[in-house]
Amino acid sequence: MEPEEISEHHSAPVRYKDRYWLHILLFLVTIVTTVFAGGQMVGRYDYYEASNTWTTIIGIPLNGAFLLDGLRFSFSLLLFLTVHEFGHYLVARRHHIQTSLPYFIPFPFNGIGTFGAVIRIRERIPSMTKLFDIGAAGPIAGFFVAVLVLLYGLITLPPLDYVMDFGEHQALQSHIEEFGEFPSEIPDHPLSENSTVLVVGSTPLYWFLTQFFDDVPPLWEMYHYPFLFAGWLGLFFTAVNLLPVGQLDGGHMLFALVGPRWHRVLARVFVGFLLISGGIGFVTDVGPSISEAFSDWISSPAVSGTLAPWVVLSAIMIFYLQRIFNYNTPVVVASLFGVMGLIAVLSWNPRIVDSFGYSGWLFWCLLIVVLIRVDHPEVEEMEPLSPGRKALAIFGLIIFALCFSIKPLYFV
């Protein structure tokens, strides 16, 4: 569930009506965008051409095998999103909290065809218990669906010759023909020196499950396997929703478990952790291009080759830290020295850079400090959680640890 939109508290409750036509329309459009994204992502174009299975939809000729691959991906991903959001919806209704049906967000330009789904909480949630129940229901329900999709993908893995249907994979195909297994490292691309490969990050749970199956594709080829990739995306979205900050589901659970004081501390520690990872990735991934750009303006090699990326990164960190610490200048300055010092020290170790540096977290931190916010708003009734709910909160934190990857999606 995305950060909720909540209305001001009214003495008399306002009754809302769902626009069913809008929810249905967004869902149908999201099916279309995810089917086409899935078919393109799987990308078995040699097989599509050879299969000669064509169908016509509203006068447009389409390959049946392409649609089938897309439907496998779309059904799996939308099943996860639907169960996740209806977990929130049903528990909110059970607690008599007015909320909308899920709004699915189609988006055909990001590779997977959607930005997920969201519900709107239409009134302030009055108690800690209700807040916890609503926040926990979505990610926990969605987590089990993601695991089931992932297991189904592993159980139904196609044989190794499945990769022979991929175009522009000659090096991979040659390795499999010669050795009968996937390579341990990404092979050189046979067609272009400047080509890039999408790599998804392993998570503790994904790694554990794959130990029980043979011929599991490497992480840089997983997107060709629609059930596997949809299951991995389920784990990824679960981890994102369980980030222990602000009004994300993980923020709700942490707030209810430890209270506002410790939530403020732990949320800032976690965002600092993401900033350090993002900073290390920035100076190693983006730094060289910044140095090159500055060299056109500044003749000094010391500035253009060394200092420029750090100056830019320092400005970025000041922007984040001011918002994280509410413009408390002494705390911002001390935090800036601490964060930049850790980035500088850790960037000297190539292993840490490869395993921990991920510039993408700077984007996610931007969403956190601008939209989600680090702090959680107060709740009217701050009653302590029951023992059962405390156990469920700990289980949610365990789910987050199992699903989280420090480098979830990147190109090499």
Residue, then its C-alpha position, 0 to 999 in steps of 0.5 A: m500500500e502506498p502512503e495513504e491519503i487521509s481526510e481531516h477528522h470530521s464530527a459527522p462521518v462523510r460517506y463516499k461512493d466508489r466509482y466502480w467504472l474507474h476501478i474496473l477501467l484501470f484494472l483492465v488497462t493494467i492487464v493490457t499494459t502488463v501483458f504486453a510488457g511481459g511478452q516483450m520482457v520474456g522476449r522469445y522472438d525466435y520462438y514467436e516467429a517459429s510458432n506461427t500462432w497468431t490471433t487477432i484482437i480488434g483487428i490487430p494481428l498478434n502472436g499467440a505465444f507472445l500473448l501467452d507469455g505476457l498473460r503468465f506474467s500479468f496474471s502472476l503479478l496482478l494476483f499479488l497486487t490484488v491480494h496485497e491491496f485487498g488485504h488492506y481493504l478488507v481489514a479496513r472495512r472490518h474495522h469500519i474505516q472508510t476506504s476505496l477499492p484498489y486503484f491499479i496504476p497502468f504504466p507501459f514505459n517502465g518494463i513491467g507495465t504498472f506502478g502497482a496499486v493503491i487504496r485511499i484511506r478516507e478517514r483518520i485511523p483512530s487507534m494503534t490497533k486498527l492502524f497496525d491491523i490495516g498496515a500489516a494485512g496487505p504485505i503479509a497477504g501479498f507475501f504468501v502469494a509472492v512465495l507461491v508464485l515463486l515456488y510455482g515458477l521453480i517447480t515448472l522451470p523449463p529445460l535448459d534448451y528454453v534459452m535457445d529461443f532468445g535472440e541476441h544470446q549467442a554467448l549464453q547459448s554457446h556456453i550451455e551447448e558446451f557445458g550443459e549449465f548456466p555460466s557462473e558469470i555474465p558472458d560478453h555480449p556477442l553483438s555490441e560492446n555497449s550493451t547492458v544486461l538487467v540484473v535483479g538482486s538476490t534476497p535471502l528467501y529467493w536464494f534459499l528456495t533456489q537451493f532445492f531446484d536444478d537449472v535455476p536461471p542466473l539473476w541476469e536472465m530471470y526476467h525471461y521466466p515470467f513466473l519467476f520474475a513476477g514472484w521476485l517482483g512480489l518479494f521486491f514490492t513487499a520489501v519496499n512496502l515494509l521499509p520501516v519509515g513514515q506511512l509505509d506499511g513497515g512504518h505503520m508496523l514499526f510505529a505500532l510496535v515501538g512507539p513514536r520515539w523509537h520510530r523516529v530514531l530507527a526510521r532515521v537510522f534506516v534512511g541513513f543506511l540507504l543514503i550511505s549505500g546510495g552515496i557509494g553507488f553514486v561516486t562509483d557509477v555516476g562520479p566518472s561522468i560528472s568528472e568528465a562533465f566538469s573537466d570541460w569547465i574546470s582545467s584543474p585535474a584535482v577538481s574535475g577528476t576527484l572533487a567534483p563528484w563529492v561536491v555534487l554528492s555533498a549537495i545532494m546529502i544536504f538536501y536529504l539531511q535537512r528534510i530528515f532532521n527538520y532543518n536543525t543545522p547542527v544535527v544536519v552538519a554533524s550528520l553530513f560529516g558522518v555520512m560522507g566520512l563513511i561513504a569515503v571510507l567504504s568506497w575504498n573497498p572494492r568488495i563493499v562497493d560491488s556488494f553494497g553500493y547502489s545509487g538507486w537508493l538516492f531516488w527512493c530516499l527522494l520519495i521518502v523525504v518528499l512524499i512518504r516522510v520519515d516520521h509517522p503522524e501521531v495516533e489518537e488512541m495509543e494503546p499498546l499492541s496485544p501479544g499476538r499483534k507484537a508477534l505478527a509485527i516481528f513476523g513482518l520485520i522477518i518478512f522484510a529481512l527475507c525479501f530485502s535486497i541491497k541492490p534490487l535492480y541494476f544494469v551491467 
